[in-house]
Structure formats: C-alpha cells, structure tokens
Amino acid sequence: MAVEREVRLRALLRERLGHERAVDTLCALCVAELAVTGAGIVLLVRAGALVTVAASDPRMRRVDELQLICGDGPCVEAFSTRGPVLEPDLGSSSAGRWPGFAHGAAEMGVRAVFAFPLQVGAIRLGALDLYRDKTGPLAEGELTDALLLADAATRALLELQDAASGGDGPGPLDEPSLWSPEVHQATGRVMVQRGVGAQEALLRLRARAFSRDVQVTEIAREVLDGTLRFDSPAGDEREES
C-alpha cells in the first residue's frame, strides 16, 4: 500500500509541478493530502541562506519566516540534523529549545509543527514544514504519508532544478522575489550603512519586512530611494520623513 501511495503522490507532483510557481502548488498538495492546517517550504539559495520560497497561505509564510529570522525552529533543525523534527505541542518543555519561534508561532495560532528535510544523499535542498492549529502527533499513517511526500517533493524539485539549469546538475536554488536586483542592491547598501556582511544585511531587510508584513522587495525599494536607512546611531532602522 505504501508503494502505491508513493506512486500516486509522485504522479500528482509530476502533473502539478510543471509551471512557474510549482512550489506553491506543492504546499497546497500537502494540505490536501495530509491532516494539517498549512505547509511551507524553505530552500537553500545560492547565497548559502535558507529562505521561504512557498507557503500554503500568508499566515504560514509568516510562521516560516519567523523561524529563519529567529535562527531556530523545526525547519532549521531538520535541515541541520538531516532528520525529521516532530513537535506535537509548541507549549511543551521540549519546544523551549526554540524560545523565539515557539512563542511567536503560538501567538499566530500554531500549536504543532512537523519538519522534514528535503535531501537526497549528501544533497540538501531545504525543508518541508507542516503546521497544525491543534496539538497532537501525526498518526502513523499521516507520518508515513508526510515522509513519502517529502521524498517525492525532493526528487521533483531536483528534476525541476536540473531542467532549469540545462542538466548541469543540482545546486542551490534561487527565490526570484528575494534575489531581485532591488534586493541585491539594497543588501549592499545595508552592508555599507551597518558595516556588516551580506547575511546580516539580508537578515535585517527580512526582519523589517516581517515586522511590517510586507514583501522584502518593498523594503528594498525604500532602502534604495533613501526613505529607509539602517545606519541609525542607536542601531535601529529609521525612516526618513
């Protein structure tokens, strides 16, 4: 039965991933096929950072982004350890190892998180995050389905990536909205303003976007037109009037 299930999931992925926003379709498929409230996908991009590339809805995208801004959470741990991270109750003591994420996610109504690494052998692409608005573990059948879907998603993403690269082999993926020319330029400007590296400059842009619930490209444009600066003596971002 598990083999038949995997074949069906792979067929669904091949059928639905042949368009520009394939990863969005993948998140929707996770919600449809699994007993979860929402899903998100984080991938490794060419800058060596994990970024949220898709989510089943805006709230799930914010929860995913929260993990990356805090630098902790199930998806970060799943990617680092190369194994599933299952947290059926974000209010439990075990979730205390992610203090920033657990508190923030609970405030957004998330009660359980299940993260699965997207990887094949030594190749790590990112992680698949599944969210629930109620506590409780995944049932045995649900866990099996989630593992099958994560594996099928990994292989589908590798195929898409290989096709996009002309068969040059797998490597880090790019998120168009994150690595737009505006974000590249704004990251460089923040690096100069704050005297920091690219990773920290990008993190500051993303944190600002998260706090205002807007896309990072919008923050980047404000940095480029001078209405938003990151060189305040107090160390906080400031907006020009």
C-alpha positions as CSV (number, residue, x, y, z in Angstrom):
1,M,0.0,0.0,0.0
2,A,2.9,2.4,0.8
3,V,4.4,1.8,-2.6
4,E,1.1,2.5,-4.3
5,R,0.7,5.7,-2.2
6,E,4.2,6.9,-3.2
7,V,3.5,6.2,-6.9
8,R,0.3,8.2,-6.7
9,L,2.0,11.1,-4.9
10,R,4.8,11.2,-7.4
11,A,2.3,11.2,-10.3
12,L,0.4,14.1,-8.7
13,L,3.7,16.0,-8.2
14,R,4.8,15.5,-11.8
15,E,1.3,16.5,-13.0
16,R,1.1,19.7,-10.9
17,L,4.7,21.0,-10.8
18,G,5.1,22.0,-14.4
19,H,4.6,25.7,-14.0
20,E,6.3,28.8,-12.6
21,R,5.1,28.6,-9.1
22,A,5.4,24.9,-8.7
23,V,6.4,25.1,-5.0
24,D,3.1,26.9,-4.2
25,T,1.2,24.0,-5.7
26,L,3.3,21.6,-3.7
27,C,2.3,23.3,-0.4
28,A,-1.4,23.2,-1.4
29,L,-1.0,19.5,-2.2
30,C,0.5,18.9,1.3
31,V,-2.6,20.4,2.9
32,A,-4.9,18.5,0.6
33,E,-3.2,15.1,1.2
34,L,-2.3,15.4,4.9
35,A,-4.2,16.3,8.0
36,V,-2.5,19.6,8.5
37,T,-3.6,23.3,8.6
38,G,-0.8,24.6,6.5
39,A,2.6,24.0,4.9
40,G,5.7,25.9,4.0
41,I,8.9,25.2,2.1
42,V,12.3,26.6,2.8
43,L,15.2,26.1,0.3
44,L,18.9,26.8,0.2
45,V,19.7,29.6,-2.2
46,R,22.9,30.5,-3.9
47,A,23.8,32.9,-1.2
48,G,24.0,30.0,1.3
49,A,20.9,31.0,3.2
50,L,17.6,29.3,3.9
51,V,14.7,31.2,2.6
52,T,10.9,30.7,2.5
53,V,10.0,30.0,-1.2
54,A,6.4,28.9,-0.8
55,A,3.6,28.6,1.7
56,S,0.0,27.4,1.6
57,D,-1.2,30.8,2.9
58,P,0.2,34.2,4.1
59,R,0.0,33.2,7.8
60,M,2.0,30.0,7.2
61,R,4.6,32.1,5.3
62,R,5.0,34.4,8.3
63,V,5.4,31.4,10.6
64,D,8.1,30.0,8.3
65,E,9.8,33.4,8.1
66,L,9.8,33.6,11.9
67,Q,12.0,30.5,12.1
68,L,14.5,32.0,9.7
69,I,14.6,35.4,11.4
70,C,15.0,33.8,14.9
71,G,17.5,31.4,13.6
72,D,15.8,28.5,15.3
73,G,12.8,26.3,14.9
74,P,11.9,22.9,13.5
75,C,12.8,23.6,9.9
76,V,16.2,24.9,10.8
77,E,16.8,21.9,13.0
78,A,15.6,19.5,10.4
79,F,17.9,21.0,7.8
80,S,20.8,20.9,10.1
81,T,20.3,17.5,11.6
82,R,19.1,15.9,8.3
83,G,16.3,14.2,10.2
84,P,12.5,14.8,10.8
85,V,11.7,17.1,13.7
86,L,8.2,16.4,15.2
87,E,6.8,18.8,17.8
88,P,3.2,17.9,18.6
89,D,2.9,20.7,21.2
90,L,4.6,24.0,20.9
91,G,3.6,24.7,24.5
92,S,5.6,21.8,25.9
93,S,9.0,22.0,27.6
94,S,10.7,20.3,24.6
95,A,9.7,23.3,22.4
96,G,11.7,25.5,24.8
97,R,14.8,24.9,22.7
98,W,13.3,27.3,20.2
99,P,12.3,30.2,22.5
100,G,11.8,32.9,19.9
101,F,10.0,30.7,17.4
102,A,7.8,28.7,19.8
103,H,6.4,31.9,21.4
104,G,5.8,33.7,18.2
105,A,4.2,30.8,16.4
106,A,1.8,30.2,19.3
107,E,0.8,33.8,19.1
108,M,-0.1,33.2,15.4
109,G,-2.3,30.2,16.4
110,V,0.1,27.4,15.6
111,R,0.1,24.5,18.1
112,A,2.1,21.8,16.4
113,V,4.9,21.7,13.8
114,F,6.4,18.8,11.8
115,A,9.5,19.5,9.7
116,F,11.1,17.1,7.2
117,P,14.5,17.7,5.4
118,L,14.4,17.8,1.6
119,Q,17.5,15.8,0.7
120,V,19.0,13.1,-1.4
121,G,22.2,11.5,-0.1
122,A,24.6,14.4,0.6
123,I,22.5,16.9,-1.3
124,R,20.4,19.1,1.0
125,L,17.8,21.3,-0.6
126,G,15.9,22.6,2.4
127,A,12.9,21.5,4.5
128,L,9.2,20.9,4.3
129,D,7.2,22.3,7.2
130,L,3.7,21.2,8.2
131,Y,1.6,23.1,10.7
132,R,-1.4,22.4,12.8
133,D,-3.7,24.7,14.8
134,K,-4.3,22.0,17.4
135,T,-1.9,19.9,19.4
136,G,-1.2,16.2,18.9
137,P,1.2,14.0,17.0
138,L,0.8,12.8,13.4
139,A,-0.8,9.4,13.3
140,E,1.3,6.5,12.0
141,G,-0.3,6.7,8.5
142,E,0.0,10.5,8.4
143,L,3.7,10.3,9.3
144,T,4.3,7.8,6.6
145,D,2.4,10.0,4.1
146,A,4.4,13.0,5.1
147,L,7.7,11.2,4.7
148,L,6.7,9.9,1.3
149,L,5.6,13.4,0.2
150,A,8.8,15.0,1.4
151,D,10.8,12.4,-0.5
152,A,8.7,12.8,-3.6
153,A,8.9,16.6,-3.3
154,T,12.7,16.4,-3.0
155,R,13.0,14.4,-6.2
156,A,10.5,16.6,-8.1
157,L,12.4,19.8,-7.0
158,L,15.7,18.2,-8.2
159,E,14.1,17.4,-11.5
160,L,12.8,20.9,-11.9
161,Q,16.2,22.4,-10.9
162,D,18.1,20.1,-13.3
163,A,15.7,21.1,-16.1
164,A,16.1,24.8,-15.4
165,S,19.9,24.5,-15.3
166,G,20.1,22.7,-18.6
167,G,21.2,19.4,-17.0
168,D,24.3,20.8,-15.3
169,G,23.4,19.1,-12.0
170,P,21.8,20.0,-8.8
171,G,22.9,23.0,-6.7
172,P,21.3,25.7,-4.5
173,L,18.0,27.2,-5.8
174,D,17.1,30.8,-6.2
175,E,14.0,32.6,-4.9
176,P,13.0,35.2,-7.5
177,S,11.4,37.7,-5.1
178,L,14.3,37.5,-2.7
179,W,17.1,37.8,-5.2
180,S,15.7,40.5,-7.4
181,P,18.0,43.3,-8.5
182,E,16.4,45.6,-5.8
183,V,17.2,43.2,-3.0
184,H,20.7,42.7,-4.2
185,Q,21.3,46.4,-4.3
186,A,19.6,47.1,-1.0
187,T,21.6,44.4,0.7
188,G,24.8,46.0,-0.5
189,R,23.6,49.4,0.8
190,V,22.7,48.0,4.2
191,M,26.2,46.3,4.3
192,V,27.7,49.7,3.9
193,Q,25.4,51.5,6.3
194,R,25.8,49.0,9.1
195,G,29.3,47.7,8.3
196,V,28.1,44.1,8.3
197,G,28.3,41.1,6.0
198,A,25.7,40.1,3.4
199,Q,24.0,37.5,5.6
200,E,23.3,40.0,8.4
201,A,22.3,42.8,6.0
202,L,19.8,40.4,4.3
203,L,18.5,39.3,7.7
204,R,17.8,43.0,8.7
205,L,15.9,43.5,5.5
206,R,13.8,40.4,6.1
207,A,13.2,41.2,9.7
208,R,11.9,44.7,8.7
209,A,9.6,43.1,6.1
210,F,8.3,40.6,8.6
211,S,7.6,43.3,11.2
212,R,5.6,45.3,8.7
213,D,4.0,42.3,7.0
214,V,5.2,43.2,3.5
215,Q,7.4,41.6,0.9
216,V,11.2,42.1,1.2
217,T,11.2,43.8,-2.2
218,E,9.1,46.6,-0.8
219,I,11.6,47.2,2.0
220,A,14.5,47.0,-0.6
221,R,12.9,49.8,-2.7
222,E,12.6,52.0,0.4
223,V,16.3,51.5,1.1
224,L,17.2,52.3,-2.5
225,D,15.1,55.5,-2.6
226,G,16.5,56.7,0.7
227,T,13.3,56.6,2.8
228,L,14.6,53.8,4.9
229,R,18.1,53.7,6.4
230,F,19.9,51.2,8.6
231,D,22.7,53.4,10.0
232,S,21.0,54.9,13.0
233,P,23.5,55.6,15.8
234,A,21.1,53.8,18.2
235,G,21.4,50.7,16.0
236,D,17.8,50.7,14.9
237,E,16.3,51.2,11.4
238,R,14.9,54.7,10.8
239,E,12.6,56.1,8.1
240,E,13.2,59.5,6.5
241,S,10.4,61.9,6.7
